[in-house]
Amino acid sequence: MSTGSGHPALTPSRSMMWLRRMAVHLGAMHLSGALLVLTLLVPPGWVLDAYGAAPAGDPTADVPPVMILLGALFGCVAFHVVVQIPAGLLGSWLGRRGGALVSYAVAVAVAGALTLVFLWGVVGVADVAELTSLWLDHMARGAWALAGYVGLVAALRSRPASPLPGVEG
């Protein structure tokens, strides 16, 4: 059966497979995002520096303390969308034949490159020492969250059915 465009029509079992794959990746994205937010329980160095820059009751302070925390949360969401999700998708897709460790290694390598581009090109960090410090901080936080992403995808990946030993069928 053909849809007229040269592509085979989606059968119910094929469409269910695609829906399952999408659900697994959506769940993995949410898990990795939650793990990334949890890494903020250990605040980044720039948050601690910004938070202690002005005394608590100083009316001349440029930014209220809650804005520093919201900035960290916004940075976390931006990192998740720009770096972590694409790295998790590419890692799980490119490393699907090699197992979870290969998927994780590919995801971390992609995340490393995307983090560098994100910090240098998007955020605009030009100082090499600051760029290195921020890159290491982002990669340490992102590596934990990517482990959750790749681990969940690998655990829920469809495997072909194999016969039980001693059972003929």
N, C-alpha and C positions, 0 to 999 in steps of 0.2 A: 504494500500500500504506500502511496506516495502523496505528499502534500502539494505537488506541482512545482516545488522549488528544488527538487533533486535531493532533499533530505527525507529520510524515512520518518514516518509519523511516529509520535510518541505513543507507545502502548501503555496500558495502565501500569504494568509492572515497571516499565522504564521511567514513567513519570513519577511513580512512587520512589524509585531509586534516587531521582534528582531531588525530590522533595526531602527525602531523608538526608541526603548530602548537604543540602542547604540548611536544614535544621541543625545538623551536627556543627557546621561552621558558624552559624549564628550563636549557638550555645557556647562554642569555644571562644568566640569574640567577646561575649558577655563575661565569661569566666576570666579571660585574660584582662579585660578592662577592670573587673573587680579586684583582681590580684594586683594590678598596677596602682589602683587607688589605695589599696592596703599598704603598699610600700611607702606611702606618704606618712605612715605612722612614724617612720624615721625621716624627719624632714630633710630636704636638700640643704646644702650649705648656704646657698643664696637666700633661702627663706630665713634661716637663723640670722644671717648677717643683716637682712632687711628688717627683721623684727626687732633686733636690738639696736638699730641705728638711732632711734629717738626714744627718749623716756616716755613712759606710758601716759602721763598727763600733759605732754607738751602740745599746746594748741597750734604751734607752727609746723608740726609734723605734716609732711606732704600727703601721706597715705595712712589711713586708719589700719590697725592691725588685721581686721577682718578682710580687707582688700588683698593683703599679702597672701592669706590662705586661699582666697578665691582665685588669685593669680596662679598659685601653685596648682589648684584644681583645674583651671582652664588649660594650663600648660600640659597637665596630665592627659586631658581629653584630646588636645591637639596632637600630642605624641602618639596616643592610641590610634587616632584616625589616620594620621599621615605616615606613621612608621610601623606600628605594631600589627595592625590588621593586614596591610599588604605583605609584610614579612611572614606572618603566620600563614596566609593563603599561599604565597609562593613556596614557602618551606614545606608545607604539607603536600602541595602539588608536585614540586620538583623532586622531593625525597620520598614519594609514596612507594617506590619500588625497593628502597633500601631500608625501610623500617623507621622507627621513631627516632633513633639517634641521628640518622642521616637527615631526616626531616628537621630535627632541632638544629643541627649544625648549619644547614642551608638557611633556616629561618634567622638564626643569629647573625650569619654573614650578611644576609640581605638587610637585616635591621641595623647592623653596623654601618653599612654604606648609606642607608636612608637617614640614619641619625646624623651622620656627618653632613649630608646635604641639607637636612632640616635645620641644624644649628648654624651652619655657615651661611647657607643661602637664604633661608626663610627668616630665622631669628636675627641673623646679622652679626654673629659673634666673630670678630676679626682677630682678636688676640689669641695666639697659639696656646698659651698656658691656660687661659680661660676656656677655650674650645676643648682642649684635652680634658680638663676637669669636668666640664659639663657632659662631654661625650661619655666619659667613664661612668658618671652618675646615672645618666640615662640608660646606658647599656646594662649596668648592674640591675637596675629596676626592671628594665624591659626583658632581660634574660629570664627572670623568675616568671614573669607573666607569659612569655613565649613558651616556657616549659609547660605551663598549664594548658595553653592553646594546643600545642602539638601533642601533648599527652592525651588530652580528651579526644582529639581527632583520631589518633592512633588507636585508642581503646575502643572507639565506636566505629572504626573503619570496617566496611563489609569485607568479609573473607569468604572465599569459595568454600562451600560445604565439602568436608572431607569424610570419607567413610570411617566408621569406628573400627578399631582393630578387632579382627575376629568375626566381623559381621559381613556377610555377603549380601549383595543386594541387587 
